Amino acid sequence: MTEAAAAFELAQVNIARLKFPLDSPQLKDFVDNLDPVNADADGADGFVWRLQSESGNATDVPVFGDSWLIVNLTVWQDIDALTAFMYQGRHREMLARRREWFEKIQEAVTALWWVPAGHRPTVAEAESRLLHLRTHGPTPHAFTLRTSFPPGAPEPVPGQVPEGLGCSV
């Protein structure tokens, strides 16, 4: 990792709309696995931080003013650390079952962005990044795993269409 890259960490937000109340029998497996999955994340290589309330998770943290939405907000050393955690072990098993517990949302539900090392993003910041991604597509301001940008990439100028996204006549 370059010195410039080490000055940044990767913030990640994802939201999900519950199909059932958290205390319902239909969500028992999901709720029962929250603490073990969070413990796995806390111990994962490259993990830096996660949003949590006094409950130890973030299921009771409001997002977008919708009581049926839950939020996961984390910071990782880099994209490799995040993807290594996401696609292995218990988290992978839970990810495979997400359609049992969560509604399919047509808009982007996950956004990534680089933050200065040591910065801990707020839910308001995460909401803003997710809305930016939904409006503008992937840019250095908010991007996806599929279309990412290196740490410190220049932010787009507000109102300017990123190259390749303009319309042609």
Legacy VTK file of the C-alpha trace (Angstrom):
# vtk DataFile Version 3.0
C-alpha trace
ASCII
DATASET POLYDATA
POINTS 169 float
0.000 0.000 0.000
1.371 3.398 -0.930
1.784 6.146 1.637
-0.981 8.138 -0.091
-3.355 5.149 0.035
-2.541 4.592 3.722
-3.909 8.085 4.422
-7.374 6.767 3.504
-9.730 4.061 4.705
-12.742 2.614 2.922
-16.210 3.470 4.245
-19.060 1.139 3.311
-22.790 1.489 3.839
-25.531 -0.929 2.970
-29.174 -0.781 3.830
-31.908 -3.386 3.735
-35.689 -3.202 4.016
-37.044 -5.839 6.386
-39.800 -8.162 5.197
-40.868 -8.814 8.801
-40.360 -7.173 12.218
-36.974 -7.928 13.795
-38.645 -9.834 16.638
-40.655 -12.068 14.278
-40.025 -15.814 13.936
-39.224 -15.254 10.238
-36.147 -13.170 11.186
-34.957 -15.359 14.069
-32.007 -16.844 12.128
-30.939 -13.394 10.955
-31.143 -11.859 14.440
-29.470 -14.894 16.069
-26.506 -14.493 13.706
-25.996 -10.734 14.126
-23.609 -11.008 17.083
-21.514 -13.859 15.591
-21.243 -12.130 12.197
-20.335 -8.835 13.864
-17.693 -10.642 15.953
-16.295 -12.148 12.745
-16.122 -8.656 11.218
-14.505 -7.180 14.322
-11.753 -9.816 14.092
-11.308 -9.719 10.311
-8.031 -8.606 8.755
-8.354 -4.999 7.632
-11.468 -4.245 9.701
-11.347 -0.775 11.262
-14.759 0.198 12.689
-18.511 -0.409 12.546
-21.517 1.626 13.587
-23.232 0.174 16.614
-25.661 1.282 19.262
-25.789 0.057 22.852
-27.321 -3.149 21.450
-23.954 -4.019 19.896
-25.317 -3.742 16.362
-27.045 -1.022 14.335
-30.505 -2.508 13.767
-32.063 0.204 15.931
-30.209 3.106 14.269
-32.621 5.127 12.086
-31.839 5.486 8.380
-33.761 7.547 5.796
-36.587 7.959 8.343
-37.928 4.489 7.476
-38.435 2.128 10.432
-38.349 -0.885 8.075
-34.811 -0.067 6.894
-31.725 -1.248 8.727
-28.226 0.067 8.145
-24.755 -1.422 8.191
-21.982 1.183 8.211
-18.352 0.071 8.412
-14.805 1.228 7.723
-12.120 -1.075 6.296
-8.448 -0.750 5.492
-9.169 -1.237 1.778
-11.430 -2.928 -0.781
-9.543 -6.231 -0.561
-10.199 -6.458 3.196
-13.905 -5.737 2.729
-14.396 -8.267 -0.065
-12.409 -10.950 1.783
-14.796 -10.631 4.725
-17.967 -10.333 2.645
-17.515 -13.495 0.617
-16.313 -15.988 3.206
-17.563 -17.865 6.233
-20.664 -16.981 8.178
-21.192 -13.636 6.407
-21.289 -15.377 3.027
-23.850 -17.852 4.371
-26.046 -15.016 5.627
-25.619 -13.052 2.392
-26.904 -16.061 0.458
-30.124 -15.986 2.526
-30.817 -12.227 2.270
-33.917 -12.678 0.066
-35.599 -14.596 2.915
-35.373 -11.571 5.195
-35.178 -8.440 3.050
-37.245 -6.841 0.292
-35.613 -6.410 -3.095
-34.918 -2.695 -3.550
-34.470 -1.457 -7.115
-32.175 1.440 -6.160
-28.574 1.099 -5.016
-28.409 -0.154 -1.428
-24.624 -0.186 -1.044
-22.122 2.632 -1.453
-18.388 2.876 -0.848
-16.175 5.930 -0.464
-12.733 6.794 0.841
-12.416 8.675 4.108
-9.330 10.151 5.754
-7.753 7.565 8.064
-9.378 7.891 11.486
-12.634 9.448 10.218
-15.805 7.669 11.350
-18.732 8.415 9.017
-22.180 9.310 10.308
-25.475 7.879 9.119
-26.264 11.270 7.524
-23.000 11.093 5.581
-23.781 7.526 4.506
-27.296 8.518 3.375
-25.798 11.377 1.350
-23.272 9.077 -0.349
-25.957 6.519 -1.179
-28.228 9.208 -2.651
-25.292 10.560 -4.669
-24.616 7.088 -6.089
-28.282 6.645 -6.983
-28.339 10.011 -8.777
-24.932 10.095 -10.485
-23.782 6.492 -10.691
-20.313 5.510 -9.483
-17.920 8.441 -9.014
-15.005 8.983 -6.615
-17.605 10.510 -4.235
-19.614 7.252 -3.975
-18.929 4.033 -5.825
-19.510 0.277 -5.880
-17.332 -2.812 -5.685
-17.891 -3.328 -9.399
-16.891 0.261 -10.289
-14.424 1.605 -7.763
-11.921 4.450 -7.655
-8.499 4.634 -6.017
-8.020 6.493 -2.736
-7.630 10.214 -3.256
-9.184 10.228 -6.746
-10.464 13.728 -7.494
-14.053 14.363 -6.504
-16.385 15.329 -9.343
-17.279 18.965 -9.691
-20.949 19.440 -8.639
-23.200 19.621 -11.691
-20.528 18.214 -13.988
-21.320 14.933 -15.760
-18.472 12.430 -15.368
-16.730 11.523 -18.632
-18.501 8.694 -20.426
-21.865 9.346 -18.759
-22.989 12.212 -20.997
-25.528 11.698 -23.730
-24.622 11.740 -27.394
-26.802 13.009 -30.213
LINES 1 170
169 0 1 2 3 4 5 6 7 8 9 10 11 12 13 14 15 16 17 18 19 20 21 22 23 24 25 26 27 28 29 30 31 32 33 34 35 36 37 38 39 40 41 42 43 44 45 46 47 48 49 50 51 52 53 54 55 56 57 58 59 60 61 62 63 64 65 66 67 68 69 70 71 72 73 74 75 76 77 78 79 80 81 82 83 84 85 86 87 88 89 90 91 92 93 94 95 96 97 98 99 100 101 102 103 104 105 106 107 108 109 110 111 112 113 114 115 116 117 118 119 120 121 122 123 124 125 126 127 128 129 130 131 132 133 134 135 136 137 138 139 140 141 142 143 144 145 146 147 148 149 150 151 152 153 154 155 156 157 158 159 160 161 162 163 164 165 166 167 168
